[in-house]
Amino acid sequence: MNNSSSNKSHHSGGISPRINKEIVGQRFDRRAHEYDRYADVQIEMIRTLLDWRPVQQHMQLLADLHSDQNSRNREPIKLLDIGCGTGALTQAAVSTSAMPSSAQLSLLDISSRMLQEAQRKLMLTGYDVEQLQLIEADAEKWAVVDVDTDSDTGNDIPSQDSYDLILSSAAFQWFNQPQSTLQAIYRRLRPRGMIAFATFMPGTLQQLHDACAYADSQFNFEVVPRGQAYVNGVDWQVWIGEYASSSAWMEQEWTLSYNSIEEMLQRVRRIGASNALQQHSTPITRKWLHYMKEYYYEHHGTEDGGVHLTYRAGFGYISNEQISN
């Protein structure tokens, strides 16, 4: 694991060009039934997030706090999963020893079919889905609350809309305004609350971006990134440190191998990673594909005729209170 920030930056602040959320929702709706079969990197991101020391420590401290004999009148732990997808992150979180069975779960996603898959998955684990709150929404719109802050307490969110744990994996990269959205989500933490998230970073799919840029250059096209732009690690570290009492950041990279470019592209599409940008890319023709594949195999091919593809993720931990043992 590398705790240093990436020096690459596609942008700072909001993402440009803007992501079309309607397209994002439609694509994830289409892939919900098969998403788990292709989500290798997403599963690794979830494992890394939940195994991260500050996250484990904070979850255990909250569990101890809520199990204390003096806390009988305390509300159950409330967990929110933002961009829950098929529910893999929530399922993994509730299976840990630190998460009491009485925890109240809320799942938020822009895709109704992803929410259905998550509900089905949790039901199979024995969770009482009658207690499950499903929120179909664009997280950026949902997070913004038009309520004046109480100057005495600093708490401006009704208790039913605030959470002890806010988790998210592979969702924050879809935000058009990540900084302000993160701030709005932070306002939904209860005292001693925690946000823990994993998000893709610059360097993700870099080999594919390189090959596409080469193909564009062969036609004298303007070289415009065909994939998504990501917030760099420096920006994330600044943002999470601006207002949190306690925060941490780390980065991780995975390079996967595929038998062919066709297999690689199929898996990228199946996990919804194909871009949903509002601008139109230059046309993809048979000749363009020839140049793209030629470059890819030459520069990023394996000895047995396959190809490599890199994913890079950042992990953020934020708390509104410094908690110590």
GUDONU-652251 format. One record per residue (C-alpha): x, y, z. Coordinates in pm, whole numbers, padded with zeros to 5 digits, always signed. Last residue first. Example, Ala and Ser with C-alpha at 12.3 -4.5 7.8 and 13.67 -1.06 7.14 Angstrom:
2
+01367-00106+00714
+01230-00450+00780
END
This chain:
325
-00890+00406+02346
-00896+00730+02150
-01165+00899+01945
-01108+01236+01779
-01453+01353+01680
-01617+01436+01348
-01452+01136+01183
-01316+01093+00831
-01142+00799+00661
-01057+00814+00292
-00932+00541+00060
-00793+00607-00287
-00806+00360-00574
-00595+00278-00878
-00690+00022-01142
-00441-00105-01398
-00504-00317-01707
-00267-00577-01855
-00315-00765-02180
-00310-01123-02310
-00103-01280-02586
+00097-01523-02373
+00390-01286-02324
+00160-01012-02195
+00053-00698-02379
+00072-00342-02254
+00292-00162-02509
+00262-00372-02826
-00074-00528-02746
-00229-00190-02663
-00080-00009-02962
-00212-00262-03212
-00547-00277-03032
-00599+00101-03060
-00478+00115-03419
-00714-00165-03528
-01001-00013-03329
-00957+00313-03523
-00964+00119-03850
-01289-00052-03753
-01437+00286-03660
-01485+00466-03330
-01602+00823-03385
-01462+01115-03183
-01613+01140-02837
-01940+01314-02758
-01964+01534-02447
-02209+01445-02171
-01980+01195-02006
-02116+00857-01903
-01791+00664-01932
-01752+00291-01955
-01687+00175-01598
-02032+00024-01561
-01903-00306-01425
-02005-00496-01739
-01837-00244-01970
-01494-00289-01814
-01540-00666-01813
-01624-00670-02185
-01333-00443-02267
-01087-00677-02094
-01228-00984-02267
-01201-00815-02606
-00849-00694-02530
-00747-01054-02472
-00670-01313-02204
-00689-01057-01925
-00434-00953-01664
-00500-00728-01365
-00288-00447-01223
-00403-00333-00879
-00313-00008-00706
-00375+00119-00352
-00388+00463-00195
-00413+00594+00160
-00584+00875+00349
-00662+00950+00712
-00889+01184+00905
-00975+01299+01257
-01146+01617+01371
-01277+01664+01018
-01318+02010+00865
-01039+02073+00616
-00862+01738+00644
-01101+01544+00421
-01079+01812+00154
-00702+01849+00152
-00646+01474+00137
-00896+01437-00148
-00728+01715-00345
-00381+01563-00309
-00511+01218-00403
-00635+01320-00745
-01001+01353-00843
-01088+01137-01141
-01167+01194-01507
-01378+00935-01685
-01292+00773-02011
-01260+00896-02365
-00986+01145-02279
-00968+01395-02566
-00690+01377-02826
-00815+01603-03104
-00833+01372-03403
-00539+01362-03641
-00654+01018-03752
-00347+00840-03616
-00361+01064-03308
-00701+00926-03211
-00562+00572-03216
-00275+00677-02988
-00513+00846-02745
-00723+00531-02730
-00418+00319-02652
-00305+00552-02374
-00652+00565-02219
-00671+00185-02222
-00333+00155-02051
-00439+00413-01792
-00753+00223-01693
-00726+00383-01346
-00417+00602-01322
-00612+00894-01182
-00826+00771-00894
-01115+00537-00821
-01296+00582-00490
-01305+00412-00153
-01495+00559+00139
-01509+00565+00517
-01722+00826+00693
-01735+00803+01071
-01959+00929+01349
-01847+01020+01700
-02144+01257+01719
-02388+01175+01435
-02273+01225+01080
-02508+01387+00828
-02301+01705+00802
-02019+01496+00654
-02243+01408+00359
-02281+01779+00278
-01905+01832+00299
-01844+01533+00073
-02093+01675-00176
-01920+02014-00172
-01584+01854-00254
-01708+01593-00500
-01906+01825-00729
-01971+01616-01041
-01976+01300-00830
-01940+00967-01013
-01593+00909-00863
-01759+00899-00521
-01922+00563-00598
-01656+00292-00602
-01703+00214-00232
-01911+00402+00023
-01965+00386+00397
-02140+00626+00633
-02136+00505+00992
-02307+00669+01290
-02580+00821+01075
-02807+01122+01046
-03142+01146+00867
-03358+01025+01157
-03168+01258+01389
-03269+01568+01192
-02963+01735+01035
-02835+02081+01133
-02604+01994+01420
-02353+02270+01497
-02475+02255+01856
-02507+02621+01951
-02514+02776+01604
-02790+02542+01490
-02722+02519+01120
-02994+02637+00887
-03155+02359+00685
-03150+02331+00307
-02993+01986+00290
-02771+01875+00002
-02684+01507+00034
-02977+01382-00172
-02880+01586-00476
-02524+01456-00474
-02632+01102-00386
-02856+01081-00693
-03149+00895-00546
-03324+00565-00479
-03312+00532-00100
-03386+00186+00041
-03434+00160+00417
-03406-00191+00557
-03605-00280+00869
-03850-00500+00677
-03538-00647+00519
-03478-00848+00835
-03124-00970+00763
-03100-01346+00712
-02806-01344+00472
-03043-01419+00183
-03241-01104+00268
-02922-00900+00242
-02863-01024-00113
-03222-00963-00221
-03214-00607-00087
-02886-00540-00264
-03021-00678-00592
-03332-00459-00563
-03116-00156-00487
-02907-00226-00797
-03230-00247-00994
-03342+00094-00872
-03015+00254-00982
-02915+00590-00831
-02817+00417-00508
-02867+00461-00135
-02886+00181+00120
-02990+00239+00480
-02923-00017+00750
-03027-00011+01116
-02787-00204+01336
-02954-00448+01579
-02733-00736+01464
-02433-00552+01609
-02144-00462+01373
-01800-00505+01529
-01790-00881+01469
-01793-00820+01096
-02074-00964+00882
-02259-00631+00884
-01970-00464+00700
-01934-00733+00432
-02304-00724+00346
-02299-00346+00346
-02007-00342+00103
-02153-00611-00125
-02495-00445-00147
-02555-00484-00520
-02464-00122-00586
-02450+00064-00254
-02378+00406-00402
-02381+00549-00050
-02408+00284+00224
-02565+00429+00540
-02526+00265+00881
-02726+00354+01192
-02614+00206+01523
-02917+00143+01742
-03050+00433+01950
-02916+00471+02303
-03153+00399+02589
-02957+00098+02704
-02630+00289+02683
-02503+00242+03038
-02460-00130+02987
-02221-00055+02702
-02312-00226+02375
-02348+00099+02182
-02011+00232+02291
-01840-00099+02226
-01982-00110+01874
-01873+00248+01814
-01522+00166+01932
-01513-00145+01713
-01619+00049+01403
-01359+00315+01477
-01078+00065+01518
-01166-00122+01201
-01185+00199+00998
-00857+00332+01137
-00684-00004+01062
-00799-00057+00704
-00951-00405+00670
-01294-00260+00581
-01153-00042+00303
-00917-00306+00165
-01189-00567+00150
-01428-00327-00022
-01165-00219-00277
-01080-00583-00351
-01449-00650-00418
-01462-00354-00656
-01152-00484-00835
-01315-00819-00913
-01659-00678-01002
-01726-00896-01308
-01961-01167-01177
-02105-00928-00917
-02249-00700-01187
-02459-00964-01361
-02816-00874-01259
-02729-00506-01200
-02585-00447-01548
-02883-00288-01723
-02982-00081-01420
-02618+00025-01386
-02623+00160-01739
-02952+00343-01692
-02842+00505-01368
-02516+00631-01516
-02698+00761-01825
-02933+00964-01605
-02635+01085-01403
-02471+01250-01705
-02119+01313-01586
-01991+01664-01644
-01684+01730-01853
-01526+01826-01622
-01532+01691-01268
-01557+01941-00985
-01264+02042-00765
-00929+01977-00929
-00892+01799-01259
-00724+01513-01441
-00454+01505-01178
-00147+01285-01164
+00090+01329-00875
-00084+01055-00680
-00068+01099-00309
+00154+00899-00078
+00024+00629+00154
+00116+00348-00081
+00000+00000+00000
END
